[in-house]
Amino acid sequence: MLKPRGLLAGYIIHTPSGLTPEQEQEAVDLGPSAVGAERSPVDSATMAGFREVRAKDVTDTFLESLDRLLSARLSYEAQLRELKGDEAFEEDQADSEGKRRGVLSGLLKRSFIVARK
């Protein structure tokens, strides 16, 4: 719960507008489970009663962070497999690789949202 005039800020992975139903489904398969929202993050925040909603596209830096994460995991693969197990390591890598493919194919975006209640 936010007090009146409270500020909410955070990152969200979402789909760009104008995707076909097939592209939307592929984005859902590649991204996080809640990526398939019918409205843009700004529209969703406005409908939830937020005002002064602003969004900044940070997809480029998200892609850079995914690349670094994938590389770092490979650098520490043996230790991570020992610590987390093979299945968890492979799931983490597949998740990040899927998001990366989604960004590169234009199906996933990441935005920084700031909204006031």
KAPECOR-V242446 format. One line per field, one symbol per residue. ss: DSSP state (h for helix, s for strand, l for the rest). phi: phi as a letter, one per 20 degrees, with the letter a starting at -180 (. if undefined). burial: b if it has 16 or more other ideal C-beta (glycine too) atoms within 10 Angstrom, else e. A space follows every 10 residues. Layout:
# KAPECOR-V242446
ss: ???
phi: ???
burial: ???
This chain:
# KAPECOR-V242446
ss: llllllssss ssssllllll hhhhhhhhhh llllllllll hhhhhhhlll ssssssslhh hhhhhhhhhh hhhhhlhhhh hhhhlhhhhh hhhhhhhhhh hhhhllllss ssssssl
phi: .dfgmfddbr ebebeffnff gffgfffffe dffefeffdf gffffffene clecccfcff fffgffffff fffffdggff fffenfffff ffffffffff ffffemeccc cddcbde
burial: eeeeeeeeee ebbbbeeeee eeebebbbeb beeebeeeeb bbebbeeeeb eebebeebbe ebbeebeeeb eeeeeeeeeb eeeeeeeebe eebeebebbb bbbeeebbbb bbbebbb
